[in-house]
Amino acid sequence: MRISEMKQALAGLAAVNFRLPDGTYLPKHFHVTEVGLVTKHFIDCGGVERREAVANFQLWEAGDYDHRLAPQKFLHILQLSGRILGSEDLAIEVEYQQATIGKFGLAFDGTDFVLTPKQTACLAQDACGLPSFSLALPQLQATGCTPGGGCC
């Protein structure tokens, strides 16, 4: 999800709800404690220099159980963050505290914002000698390959 898509979604909502990938909802008293610009300048394993930038939202909850973030207030926060984020329509990344800080993508299902799993990947598979295809964990398990089994 991009900033423009979030603004459009917020404009039509009566309440802001976030749902984790497992289907559970963040408590209704969550706060948006930060909206920031996160840039990453790195070299992949194939030696290619890369840059990435995302809008980062940090969601947090405290003991103020009566707190509710209205869609209009969230839009106001996004407008204020324009000084930091600039005019580029950035992809959104969400941080939320679990056992450690979890990093998620973001989607909207028409009613709720859904935190989506983020995955790592090799950006230079040809330089690493990896095949150009990938198998999801269920596909690997179906072939008898399990985590820690030594077949991968």
KOLZA-432703 format. One record per residue: residue in three letters; x, y, z of N, C-alpha, C in turn; residue number from 1. Coordinates in steps of 0.1 Angstrom, whole numbers, plus 5000, padded with zeros to 4 digits. Example, Ala and Ser with C-alpha at 12.3 -4.5 7.8 and 13.67 -1.06 7.14 Angstrom:
  drenro   n.X   n.Y   n.Z  ca.X  ca.Y  ca.Z   c.X   c.Y   c.Z  gudo
     ALA  5132  4943  5078  5123  4955  5078  5132  4967  5078     1
     SER  5128  4978  5071  5137  4989  5071  5129  5000  5079     2
end
This chain:
  drenro   n.X   n.Y   n.Z  ca.X  ca.Y  ca.Z   c.X   c.Y   c.Z  gudo
     MET  5008  4988  5000  5000  5000  5000  5009  5012  5000     1
     ARG  5005  5022  4993  5012  5035  4992  5004  5046  5000     2
     ILE  5011  5057  5003  5006  5068  5010  4993  5073  5004     3
     SER  4992  5075  4991  4980  5080  4985  4968  5070  4987     4
     GLU  4971  5057  4986  4961  5047  4988  4956  5048  5003     5
     MET  4965  5050  5012  4960  5050  5026  4952  5063  5029     6
     LYS  4956  5074  5023  4948  5086  5025  4934  5084  5019     7
     GLN  4933  5078  5007  4920  5076  5001  4912  5066  5010     8
     ALA  4918  5056  5015  4910  5047  5024  4906  5053  5037     9
     LEU  4914  5061  5043  4911  5068  5055  4899  5078  5053    10
     ALA  4898  5084  5042  4888  5094  5039  4874  5088  5040    11
     GLY  4873  5075  5037  4860  5068  5037  4856  5060  5049    12
     LEU  4865  5061  5060  4863  5052  5072  4856  5060  5083    13
     ALA  4849  5052  5091  4844  5058  5104  4853  5054  5115    14
     ALA  4861  5044  5114  4870  5039  5124  4883  5033  5118    15
     VAL  4894  5034  5125  4906  5028  5119  4909  5015  5127    16
     ASN  4910  5004  5120  4914  4991  5125  4925  4985  5118    17
     PHE  4934  4979  5126  4945  4972  5120  4944  4957  5124    18
     ARG  4947  4948  5114  4946  4934  5116  4959  4928  5113    19
     LEU  4964  4919  5122  4976  4912  5120  4974  4900  5110    20
     PRO  4985  4895  5105  4984  4884  5095  4976  4872  5099    21
     ASP  4976  4870  5113  4969  4858  5118  4954  4861  5120    22
     GLY  4950  4873  5117  4935  4876  5118  4932  4884  5130    23
     THR  4940  4884  5140  4937  4891  5152  4939  4906  5150    24
     TYR  4931  4914  5157  4931  4929  5156  4940  4935  5166    25
     LEU  4946  4946  5162  4954  4954  5172  4943  4960  5182    26
     PRO  4946  4962  5194  4937  4968  5203  4932  4981  5198    27
     LYS  4920  4984  5200  4914  4997  5195  4921  5009  5201    28
     HIS  4928  5008  5212  4935  5019  5218  4949  5022  5213    29
     PHE  4953  5016  5201  4966  5017  5196  4969  5032  5192    30
     HIS  4982  5035  5192  4986  5049  5188  4995  5047  5176    31
     VAL  4996  5058  5167  5006  5059  5157  5016  5068  5163    32
     THR  5027  5062  5168  5037  5070  5175  5048  5077  5166    33
     GLU  5049  5072  5154  5059  5077  5145  5054  5075  5130    34
     VAL  5057  5085  5122  5056  5084  5108  5069  5089  5103    35
     GLY  5077  5081  5096  5090  5085  5092  5094  5080  5078    36
     LEU  5105  5085  5074  5111  5081  5061  5123  5073  5064    37
     VAL  5122  5060  5060  5133  5051  5062  5140  5049  5049    38
     THR  5153  5051  5048  5160  5049  5036  5171  5038  5039    39
     LYS  5173  5031  5029  5183  5020  5030  5192  5021  5018    40
     HIS  5205  5022  5020  5215  5023  5010  5224  5011  5012    41
     PHE  5225  5002  5002  5232  4989  5005  5238  4983  4992    42
     ILE  5246  4973  4994  5251  4966  4983  5246  4951  4984    43
     ASP  5240  4946  4974  5236  4932  4975  5247  4923  4973    44
     CYS  5245  4910  4975  5255  4900  4974  5262  4898  4960    45
     GLY  5256  4904  4950  5262  4904  4937  5270  4917  4934    46
     GLY  5271  4926  4944  5279  4938  4943  5272  4950  4937    47
     VAL  5258  4949  4935  5251  4960  4930  5246  4969  4941    48
     GLU  5249  4982  4939  5245  4992  4949  5231  4995  4947    49
     ARG  5223  4996  4958  5209  4998  4958  5204  5008  4968    50
     ARG  5193  5014  4965  5187  5024  4975  5172  5020  4975    51
     GLU  5167  5021  4987  5152  5019  4989  5147  5029  4999    52
     ALA  5135  5034  4997  5129  5043  5007  5114  5039  5009    53
     VAL  5110  5039  5022  5096  5036  5025  5091  5046  5036    54
     ALA  5078  5048  5036  5072  5055  5047  5070  5045  5058    55
     ASN  5075  5048  5070  5074  5039  5081  5064  5044  5092    56
     PHE  5055  5035  5095  5045  5039  5106  5049  5030  5118    57
     GLN  5049  5035  5130  5051  5027  5142  5038  5027  5150    58
     LEU  5033  5016  5152  5020  5014  5159  5024  5009  5173    59
     TRP  5017  5014  5183  5021  5012  5197  5008  5012  5206    60
     GLU  5008  5005  5216  4997  5005  5225  5001  5008  5240    61
     ALA  4993  5015  5247  4996  5019  5261  4984  5015  5269    62
     GLY  4984  5019  5281  4973  5016  5290  4961  5025  5290    63
     ASP  4961  5034  5280  4950  5044  5279  4939  5037  5270    64
     TYR  4931  5029  5277  4921  5020  5270  4910  5028  5263    65
     ASP  4908  5041  5266  4897  5049  5260  4902  5056  5248    66
     HIS  4915  5055  5245  4921  5062  5233  4916  5056  5220    67
     ARG  4912  5064  5210  4908  5059  5197  4914  5069  5187    68
     LEU  4920  5064  5177  4926  5073  5166  4915  5074  5155    69
     ALA  4910  5085  5154  4899  5088  5144  4906  5089  5130    70
     PRO  4899  5085  5119  4905  5086  5106  4909  5100  5102    71
     GLN  4902  5110  5107  4906  5124  5104  4919  5128  5111    72
     LYS  4921  5123  5123  4933  5125  5130  4945  5119  5123    73
     PHE  4943  5106  5119  4953  5099  5112  4957  5107  5099    74
     LEU  4947  5112  5091  4949  5119  5079  4957  5132  5083    75
     HIS  4954  5138  5094  4962  5150  5098  4976  5147  5101    76
     ILE  4979  5135  5108  4992  5131  5110  5000  5129  5097    77
     LEU  4993  5123  5087  4999  5121  5074  5002  5134  5067    78
     GLN  4993  5144  5069  4996  5157  5063  5008  5163  5069    79
     LEU  5009  5162  5082  5021  5168  5089  5034  5161  5085    80
     SER  5033  5148  5083  5045  5140  5079  5050  5143  5065    81
     GLY  5042  5150  5057  5046  5154  5044  5059  5162  5044    82
     ARG  5062  5169  5054  5075  5176  5055  5087  5167  5056    83
     ILE  5085  5155  5061  5095  5145  5062  5095  5135  5050    84
     LEU  5083  5131  5046  5082  5121  5036  5084  5127  5022    85
     GLY  5081  5140  5020  5082  5146  5007  5070  5143  4998    86
     SER  5071  5145  4985  5060  5143  4977  5059  5130  4970    87
     GLU  5069  5121  4971  5069  5108  4965  5058  5100  4972    88
     ASP  5051  5092  4964  5041  5083  4968  5047  5070  4973    89
     LEU  5052  5070  4985  5060  5059  4990  5052  5047  4994    90
     ALA  5058  5035  4993  5052  5023  4999  5053  5024  5014    91
     ILE  5043  5018  5021  5042  5019  5036  5047  5006  5042    92
     GLU  5055  5008  5053  5060  4997  5061  5055  5000  5075    93
     VAL  5051  4990  5082  5046  4992  5096  5054  4984  5106    94
     GLU  5057  4991  5117  5064  4984  5128  5054  4982  5139    95
     TYR  5054  4971  5145  5045  4968  5156  5052  4958  5166    96
     GLN  5051  4962  5179  5058  4954  5189  5051  4941  5191    97
     GLN  5059  4930  5190  5054  4917  5194  5065  4911  5203    98
     ALA  5070  4899  5201  5081  4894  5209  5093  4903  5207    99
     THR  5094  4908  5194  5104  4918  5191  5097  4928  5181   100
     ILE  5103  4938  5176  5096  4947  5167  5093  4939  5154   101
     GLY  5081  4938  5151  5077  4932  5138  5076  4942  5127   102
     LYS  5081  4938  5115  5080  4947  5103  5070  4941  5094   103
     PHE  5061  4949  5089  5050  4944  5081  5048  4953  5069   104
     GLY  5042  4948  5058  5037  4955  5047  5023  4959  5051   105
     LEU  5016  4966  5043  5002  4971  5046  4993  4969  5034   106
     ALA  4981  4964  5036  4971  4963  5026  4958  4968  5032   107
     PHE  4948  4970  5024  4934  4975  5028  4924  4966  5022   108
     ASP  4915  4960  5030  4905  4951  5025  4892  4957  5022   109
     GLY  4891  4970  5023  4878  4977  5021  4872  4982  5034   110
     THR  4877  4975  5045  4872  4979  5059  4883  4981  5068   111
     ASP  4893  4972  5068  4904  4972  5078  4917  4973  5070   112
     PHE  4927  4979  5077  4941  4978  5073  4947  4965  5078   113
     VAL  4953  4958  5069  4959  4945  5072  4974  4945  5071   114
     LEU  4980  4941  5082  4995  4940  5083  4998  4928  5075   115
     THR  5007  4929  5065  5010  4917  5057  5025  4913  5060   116
     PRO  5028  4900  5059  5041  4895  5062  5051  4901  5052   117
     LYS  5063  4904  5056  5074  4908  5047  5084  4896  5047   118
     GLN  5090  4894  5035  5099  4883  5033  5113  4889  5029   119
     THR  5123  4882  5032  5136  4885  5027  5138  4878  5014   120
     ALA  5147  4882  5006  5150  4876  4993  5164  4879  4988   121
     CYS  5170  4871  4980  5183  4874  4974  5180  4882  4962   122
     LEU  5186  4894  4961  5184  4903  4949  5193  4900  4938   123
     ALA  5203  4891  4940  5213  4888  4930  5214  4873  4928   124
     GLN  5202  4866  4926  5202  4852  4925  5212  4846  4915   125
     ASP  5213  4853  4904  5222  4849  4893  5237  4849  4898   126
     ALA  5240  4859  4906  5254  4859  4912  5257  4849  4922   127
     CYS  5246  4844  4929  5247  4834  4940  5246  4820  4935   128
     GLY  5243  4818  4922  5241  4805  4917  5228  4798  4921   129
     LEU  5218  4806  4925  5205  4801  4929  5196  4799  4917   130
     PRO  5188  4789  4917  5178  4788  4906  5169  4800  4905   131
     SER  5163  4802  4894  5155  4814  4892  5141  4812  4897   132
     PHE  5137  4800  4902  5124  4798  4908  5126  4797  4923   133
     SER  5115  4798  4930  5115  4796  4945  5103  4788  4949   134
     LEU  5104  4780  4959  5093  4773  4965  5089  4778  4978   135
     ALA  5076  4779  4980  5071  4783  4994  5073  4772  5003   136
     LEU  5073  4775  5016  5075  4765  5026  5066  4753  5025   137
     PRO  5053  4755  5023  5044  4743  5021  5048  4734  5010   138
     GLN  5053  4740  4999  5057  4732  4987  5070  4724  4991   139
     LEU  5079  4730  4999  5091  4723  5003  5087  4711  5012   140
     GLN  5078  4714  5021  5074  4703  5030  5067  4692  5023   141
     ALA  5060  4695  5012  5053  4685  5004  5063  4676  4997   142
     THR  5075  4681  4995  5086  4673  4988  5094  4666  4999   143
     GLY  5091  4667  5012  5098  4660  5022  5110  4669  5028   144
     CYS  5111  4681  5023  5121  4690  5028  5115  4698  5039   145
     THR  5121  4698  5051  5116  4705  5063  5127  4714  5068   146
     PRO  5124  4725  5075  5134  4733  5081  5143  4725  5090   147
     GLY  5156  4727  5088  5166  4720  5096  5169  4706  5091   148
     GLY  5162  4702  5080  5164  4688  5075  5176  4686  5066   149
     GLY  5183  4697  5062  5195  4696  5055  5193  4694  5040   150
     CYS  5181  4694  5035  5179  4692  5021  5179  4705  5013   151
     CYS  5179  4716  5019  5178  4729  5012  5192  4736  5012   152
end
